[in-house]
Amino acid sequence: MTLIEKVQAVLNKVSLAEGQSTSKKNKPTTVVGVTKYVDAQKARELVLAGITDIGENRVELFLDKYEQLAELSVNWHLIGTLQRRKVKDVINLVDYFHALDSVKLAQEIDKRADHTIKCFLQVNISGEASKHGVLPDALAQVLPEFSRFTNIEIVGLMTMMPLGATEAELADFFEQAKTLQETIASQKLPNIPCTELSMGMSQDYQQAIKHGATFVRIGSEFFK
């Protein structure tokens, strides 16, 4: 299959999953093309094939592709862990940051941003020690702290699923994330609309969409 054919196949699967979704939503799923394992030329081809939301997990790779694809119309997503010392290098270039995982990081972003940064609050739904993110039980305590930052808008939650999880386990984690997102949205906290949900990758994005994901992060499905 050509890249254009792979893109169309993914978009067809996304549309099918949206039709099977148990969650009501009034806008299409945003497909973020994850290009961390390919060079700028491949990323360019992906954009030209119709995926105009591009995600990188490392600052250096982000900056390289941002520069090389400057003439294209791209929505840029930083999806990986961001060290506080690197915030100043990248934060004003991103359209969405998917891995806000601490109040200290939020403080640095708020300090360095020259406009409101759309962020996803990373939540460690599975409770794995190897994963970053705020634990669900800690959200009630930390959300008021995130709410006070005027240069940050928490547009939603982001979570990552455990490797090797069964379909039933995935469904349970996805539902937990959706419930958290809806609960936070209902609180109408300042600067925390929390209407979005970033979850699901190449191996499980269809199931994630069925359970309410509004952003999915897909890499290997395009490039394998």
TADA-V779548 format. One record per residue. PSI is psi in whole degrees, -180 to 180 (999 if undefined). Layout:
((PSI) (PSI))
This chain:
((140) (167) (-40) (-41) (-38) (-41) (-45) (-37) (-42) (-45) (-34) (-42) (-40) (-46) (-41) (-45) (-37) (-39) (-22) (3) (142) (-5) (135) (132) (151) (12) (157) (159) (136) (121) (114) (117) (115) (118) (25) (-22) (6) (163) (180) (-33) (-43) (-39) (-41) (-45) (-37) (-43) (-46) (-22) (-6) (-3) (99) (3) (118) (133) (135) (150) (-10) (142) (-45) (-43) (-39) (-51) (-38) (-49) (-36) (-43) (-45) (-21) (23) (-31) (-8) (155) (103) (139) (121) (131) (125) (117) (-4) (174) (135) (120) (143) (-34) (-15) (-2) (-45) (-24) (-21) (-26) (-32) (1) (-18) (147) (-34) (137) (121) (-1) (43) (113) (6) (157) (-37) (-40) (-40) (-40) (-43) (-40) (-46) (-37) (-40) (-19) (141) (7) (174) (126) (126) (118) (147) (131) (120) (126) (131) (80) (-41) (-14) (17) (136) (-25) (-9) (146) (169) (160) (134) (143) (-39) (-18) (-7) (-44) (-33) (-39) (-22) (-42) (-30) (-43) (-33) (-22) (-7) (118) (-17) (12) (132) (116) (100) (-17) (-168) (149) (140) (158) (140) (153) (143) (137) (9) (144) (167) (-39) (-40) (-42) (-47) (-42) (-46) (-42) (-42) (-39) (-44) (-44) (-42) (-43) (-46) (-46) (-38) (-45) (-43) (-38) (-19) (-18) (49) (147) (134) (12) (71) (-36) (51) (-7) (164) (111) (104) (150) (129) (-167) (-37) (-15) (16) (-32) (-43) (-39) (-43) (-41) (-27) (13) (4) (138) (-16) (132) (147) (108) (125) (-70) (-27) (-28) (-33) (-3) (999))
